Amino acid sequence: MKKVMILMWFVFIQTGYSQEHETLKVAFWNVENLFDLIDNPDKNDDEFAIGGKKDCSESILNLKLDHLSEVLTEMNADIFGLCEVENRKVLEWLNDRYSERNYSIIHYESPDNRGIDNMLYYDPERFTVLNARPITIVFDDGKPTRDILYVQGKFGKEILHIYVNHWPSNYGGKEQAIPRRAETARVLRKDINRILQENPLAEIVLMGDFNEDPTETAVKDILYSTMDVNASAGQLVNLMGPFFGKPEVGTYVWRGDDYFLDQIIVSTGLMDGIGISVQSGSMAIHDKPKYRQQSGKYAHYPFRFWAGNKLLGGYSDHLAVSVVLSLAK
């Protein structure tokens, strides 16, 4: 029924539809542990299962899904990357709750110990997928981590490359995490170089929870990115620049300090005004009072769903980010 209504709207209001479809909204969000209620013996997911430490129930899972769909509805993105999702099943449940879109799903099971993966929702009326694959990261110590999700598709007549990331966190120690993020950045940069060698003007979007600020080593030096829009050849442009350094602005809070762990980074091919380009001033952090705690010791922190095993019933410990891409006229 939804697709029929969209088609009718196109037939009768073709001019308005065409103008709207010159833009593509791209978003990313770390949704904070979207698990089902089943204990998978091959994953470290038992705390979220029925009878686990968090004492999860169907009503708690429904609350989580309702809050996530609230954000999806408000952002109304054409392409939406998520991380910290357990499997395709929970993505289908979330998609069913978001009545405004009929997303298609790209998801691969990654080797992560906890079973959390990267994924992509996309509106097939707006974006045509040509190719998709997981990029596996192999560390010297043999410990598994999340795959990077790569998707190639068409917006209008233009090719767009997308990478959805969730880099290793500092959980378990920063000294161990830094080289793991460095290796992740090297693998990703190698894949990007492959595309740029074929087409130096290729239009590429990196989105994700990088678990580093834009100025830290793996993101800035190994990935070779800058917050300066006047980037050098081969350099990537980190779109968080307009927000960086402003008081009480960020996507994540740790020990009272704001961080920009969640970022959207693009190739210079998206900054040249040819084909697809970043729409000026469209980069945004989806930040509203209801998405932050308003009082107490953790005032200003993102209003998370869990605090350890305590149910807060919020949204996520990260804020979502988005940008609008435009087709050149």
C-alpha positions as CSV (number, residue, x, y, z in Angstrom):
1,M,0.0,0.0,0.0
2,K,2.8,2.4,0.9
3,K,4.5,1.9,-2.5
4,V,1.2,2.4,-4.3
5,M,0.7,5.7,-2.5
6,I,4.2,6.9,-3.4
7,L,3.6,6.0,-7.1
8,M,0.3,7.9,-7.1
9,W,2.0,11.0,-5.6
10,F,4.6,10.8,-8.3
11,V,2.0,10.8,-11.1
12,F,0.0,13.7,-9.8
13,I,2.7,15.9,-8.3
14,Q,5.6,15.1,-10.5
15,T,7.3,18.5,-10.3
16,G,7.4,18.6,-6.5
17,Y,8.6,15.0,-6.4
18,S,11.5,15.7,-8.8
19,Q,12.7,18.7,-6.8
20,E,12.7,16.7,-3.6
21,H,14.6,13.9,-5.2
22,E,17.5,16.1,-6.2
23,T,18.7,15.6,-2.6
24,L,19.6,12.5,-0.6
25,K,19.7,12.6,3.2
26,V,22.4,10.3,4.7
27,A,22.5,9.5,8.5
28,F,24.3,7.4,11.0
29,W,23.5,6.3,14.6
30,N,25.0,4.0,17.2
31,V,21.8,2.7,18.6
32,E,23.3,1.2,21.8
33,N,22.9,-2.6,22.0
34,L,19.9,-3.5,19.9
35,F,19.6,-7.2,20.8
36,D,16.8,-9.7,20.6
37,L,15.8,-11.8,23.7
38,I,17.3,-15.1,22.7
39,D,20.6,-16.3,24.1
40,N,22.8,-17.3,21.2
41,P,25.4,-19.8,22.4
42,D,27.9,-18.5,19.8
43,K,27.7,-14.9,21.0
44,N,28.3,-13.0,24.2
45,D,24.7,-11.8,24.3
46,D,23.2,-13.5,27.3
47,E,22.9,-10.3,29.4
48,F,20.1,-9.1,26.9
49,A,18.4,-12.5,26.8
50,I,15.4,-13.6,28.8
51,G,16.8,-14.5,32.3
52,G,20.0,-12.5,31.8
53,K,21.6,-9.9,34.1
54,K,19.5,-7.1,32.6
55,D,16.2,-8.9,33.2
56,C,15.0,-8.0,29.7
57,S,11.5,-8.6,28.7
58,E,9.3,-8.2,25.6
59,S,8.0,-4.9,27.0
60,I,11.6,-3.6,27.4
61,L,12.5,-4.6,23.9
62,N,9.4,-2.9,22.6
63,L,10.3,0.3,24.4
64,K,13.7,0.2,22.9
65,L,12.3,-0.3,19.4
66,D,9.7,2.5,19.9
67,H,12.4,4.9,21.0
68,L,14.6,4.1,18.1
69,S,11.8,4.4,15.6
70,E,11.0,7.8,17.1
71,V,14.5,9.0,16.0
72,L,14.2,7.4,12.6
73,T,10.9,9.2,12.0
74,E,12.3,12.6,13.1
75,M,15.4,12.3,10.9
76,N,13.6,10.8,7.9
77,A,16.8,9.9,6.1
78,D,17.0,8.2,2.7
79,I,20.0,6.2,3.8
80,F,20.6,5.3,7.4
81,G,23.6,3.4,8.8
82,L,23.3,1.9,12.2
83,C,25.8,0.1,14.5
84,E,25.4,-2.1,17.6
85,V,22.7,-4.2,16.1
86,E,22.6,-8.0,16.7
87,N,21.0,-9.4,13.6
88,R,18.6,-8.9,10.7
89,K,15.6,-9.9,12.8
90,V,15.8,-6.8,15.1
91,L,16.3,-4.6,12.0
92,E,13.1,-5.9,10.5
93,W,11.2,-5.3,13.7
94,L,12.5,-1.7,13.8
95,N,11.7,-1.2,10.1
96,D,8.1,-2.4,10.7
97,R,7.7,0.3,13.4
98,Y,8.8,3.1,11.1
99,S,5.7,3.5,8.9
100,E,7.0,6.5,6.9
101,R,9.5,4.5,4.9
102,N,9.8,1.0,3.5
103,Y,13.5,0.6,3.9
104,S,15.5,-2.2,2.4
105,I,18.2,-3.7,4.6
106,I,21.9,-4.6,4.0
107,H,23.4,-6.6,6.9
108,Y,26.1,-9.2,7.3
109,E,26.8,-11.2,10.5
110,S,30.3,-10.1,11.7
111,P,32.7,-12.1,13.8
112,D,32.4,-9.7,16.8
113,N,32.4,-11.6,20.1
114,R,29.2,-9.8,21.2
115,G,27.5,-10.3,17.9
116,I,27.0,-6.6,17.2
117,D,27.1,-5.5,13.5
118,N,27.0,-2.6,11.1
119,M,24.1,-2.3,8.7
120,L,22.4,0.0,6.2
121,Y,18.8,1.0,5.7
122,Y,18.1,2.5,2.3
123,D,15.0,3.7,0.5
124,P,15.1,1.8,-2.9
125,E,12.9,4.5,-4.4
126,R,15.8,6.9,-3.8
127,F,19.0,4.8,-4.0
128,T,19.8,1.8,-6.1
129,V,22.3,-0.7,-4.6
130,L,24.8,-2.2,-7.1
131,N,27.2,-4.0,-4.8
132,A,27.7,-4.6,-1.1
133,R,30.2,-6.6,1.0
134,P,31.7,-6.8,4.5
135,I,35.3,-5.8,5.0
136,T,36.8,-8.0,7.6
137,I,39.6,-6.7,9.9
138,V,42.2,-9.2,11.1
139,F,44.4,-8.3,14.0
140,D,47.7,-9.9,14.9
141,D,46.3,-11.2,18.2
142,G,43.5,-13.0,16.3
143,K,40.7,-11.3,18.3
144,P,37.6,-10.6,16.2
145,T,36.0,-7.2,15.7
146,R,33.2,-5.7,13.7
147,D,33.4,-5.8,9.9
148,I,33.2,-2.5,8.0
149,L,30.1,-2.5,5.7
150,Y,30.8,-1.3,2.1
151,V,27.9,-0.4,-0.2
152,Q,28.0,0.9,-3.8
153,G,24.9,2.4,-5.4
154,K,23.4,4.9,-7.7
155,F,21.8,8.2,-6.8
156,G,20.3,9.6,-10.0
157,K,22.9,8.7,-12.6
158,E,25.8,9.0,-10.2
159,I,27.8,6.3,-8.3
160,L,28.0,6.7,-4.5
161,H,30.3,4.6,-2.3
162,I,29.4,4.2,1.4
163,Y,31.3,2.7,4.3
164,V,29.6,2.1,7.6
165,N,32.0,1.8,10.5
166,H,32.2,0.9,14.2
167,W,35.9,0.9,15.2
168,P,37.3,-0.8,18.3
169,S,36.5,1.0,21.5
170,N,38.7,1.7,24.5
171,Y,36.8,-0.9,26.5
172,G,39.5,-3.2,28.0
173,G,42.2,-0.5,27.8
174,K,43.2,2.4,25.5
175,E,46.7,1.0,25.0
176,Q,45.2,-2.1,23.4
177,A,42.6,-0.2,21.4
178,I,44.8,2.4,19.7
179,P,46.7,-0.1,17.5
180,R,43.5,-2.0,16.7
181,R,41.9,1.3,15.5
182,A,45.1,2.0,13.6
183,E,44.9,-1.3,11.7
184,T,41.2,-0.7,11.0
185,A,42.0,2.7,9.5
186,R,44.8,1.2,7.4
187,V,42.4,-1.5,6.0
188,L,39.8,1.1,5.3
189,R,42.2,3.5,3.6
190,K,43.5,0.7,1.4
191,D,40.0,0.0,0.2
192,I,39.3,3.7,-0.4
193,N,42.6,4.0,-2.3
194,R,41.5,1.3,-4.6
195,I,38.4,3.3,-5.6
196,L,40.4,6.6,-5.9
197,Q,43.0,5.0,-8.2
198,E,40.2,4.1,-10.6
199,N,38.5,7.5,-10.3
200,P,40.2,10.3,-8.3
201,L,36.9,12.2,-8.3
202,A,34.9,9.2,-6.8
203,E,32.1,10.2,-4.5
204,I,32.6,8.4,-1.1
205,V,30.9,8.7,2.3
206,L,32.3,7.3,5.5
207,M,29.9,7.2,8.4
208,G,30.3,5.6,11.8
209,D,31.3,5.5,15.4
210,F,35.1,5.8,15.0
211,N,35.7,5.8,18.8
212,E,38.2,8.6,18.2
213,D,37.8,12.3,17.7
214,P,38.5,13.8,14.3
215,T,41.9,15.0,15.5
216,E,43.2,11.7,16.7
217,T,45.8,9.6,14.9
218,A,43.8,6.8,13.2
219,V,41.1,9.2,11.9
220,K,43.3,12.1,11.0
221,D,46.7,10.6,10.0
222,I,46.2,7.0,9.0
223,L,42.8,7.6,7.3
224,Y,44.2,10.9,6.0
225,S,41.3,13.2,6.8
226,T,41.0,16.9,7.7
227,M,38.3,19.2,8.9
228,D,39.5,21.8,6.4
229,V,37.2,21.9,3.4
230,N,40.2,22.8,1.3
231,A,41.7,19.3,1.4
232,S,44.7,18.1,-0.4
233,A,44.5,15.6,-3.2
234,G,43.6,12.2,-1.9
235,Q,42.7,13.6,1.5
236,L,39.2,13.1,3.0
237,V,37.1,15.9,4.5
238,N,35.7,15.4,8.0
239,L,32.4,17.2,8.1
240,M,32.4,17.6,11.9
241,G,34.6,20.7,11.6
242,P,31.8,23.3,12.2
243,F,30.9,21.7,15.5
244,F,34.4,20.8,16.8
245,G,35.6,22.7,19.8
246,K,32.2,24.3,20.6
247,P,31.2,24.1,24.3
248,E,28.7,21.3,25.2
249,V,28.5,20.1,21.6
250,G,29.4,16.5,20.6
251,T,27.9,13.1,19.9
252,Y,29.1,11.3,23.1
253,V,30.1,12.3,26.6
254,W,32.8,10.5,28.7
255,R,33.6,11.7,32.3
256,G,31.9,15.0,31.6
257,D,33.7,15.8,28.4
258,D,32.2,16.0,24.9
259,Y,33.5,13.9,22.1
260,F,32.8,13.5,18.4
261,L,33.1,9.8,18.1
262,D,30.3,9.7,15.5
263,Q,31.3,11.3,12.3
264,I,30.6,11.7,8.6
265,I,33.7,11.9,6.4
266,V,33.6,12.4,2.6
267,S,36.0,12.3,-0.4
268,T,36.8,15.6,-2.2
269,G,34.7,14.3,-5.0
270,L,31.7,15.2,-2.9
271,M,33.0,18.8,-2.4
272,D,33.6,19.8,-6.0
273,G,30.1,20.7,-7.1
274,I,30.1,18.1,-9.8
275,G,27.8,15.0,-9.8
276,I,26.8,14.6,-6.2
277,S,27.9,17.2,-3.6
278,V,27.5,17.9,0.1
279,Q,24.8,20.5,0.5
280,S,26.3,23.5,2.2
281,G,25.3,23.8,5.9
282,S,23.5,20.5,6.0
283,M,25.7,18.6,8.4
284,A,23.8,18.1,11.6
285,I,23.9,16.4,15.0
286,H,20.4,15.2,16.0
287,D,20.4,16.8,19.4
288,K,17.3,17.7,21.4
289,P,16.7,18.1,25.1
290,K,14.8,14.8,25.2
291,Y,18.0,13.0,23.9
292,R,20.1,14.2,26.9
293,Q,19.7,13.7,30.6
294,Q,18.5,17.0,32.1
295,S,19.4,16.7,35.7
296,G,21.6,14.9,38.3
297,K,25.2,13.8,38.1
298,Y,24.9,12.9,34.4
299,A,23.1,16.0,33.2
300,H,24.0,16.7,29.5
301,Y,25.0,13.1,28.9
302,P,23.1,11.4,26.0
303,F,20.0,9.8,27.6
304,R,21.0,6.2,27.2
305,F,18.8,3.2,27.4
306,W,20.9,1.2,29.9
307,A,23.4,2.3,32.6
308,G,25.1,-1.0,33.3
309,N,22.2,-3.3,34.2
310,K,20.0,-0.5,35.3
311,L,17.2,0.4,32.8
312,L,17.0,4.2,32.2
313,G,14.7,3.8,29.3
314,G,16.2,6.5,27.1
315,Y,17.4,6.3,23.5
316,S,21.2,5.7,23.2
317,D,24.5,6.7,24.7
318,H,25.3,8.3,21.3
319,L,23.6,11.0,19.2
320,A,22.9,10.6,15.5
321,V,24.5,12.6,12.7
322,S,23.3,13.4,9.2
323,V,24.2,15.3,6.0
324,V,22.3,16.1,2.8
325,L,23.8,15.3,-0.6
326,S,22.6,17.1,-3.7
327,L,22.7,16.3,-7.4
328,A,24.4,19.0,-9.5
329,K,21.9,20.8,-11.7
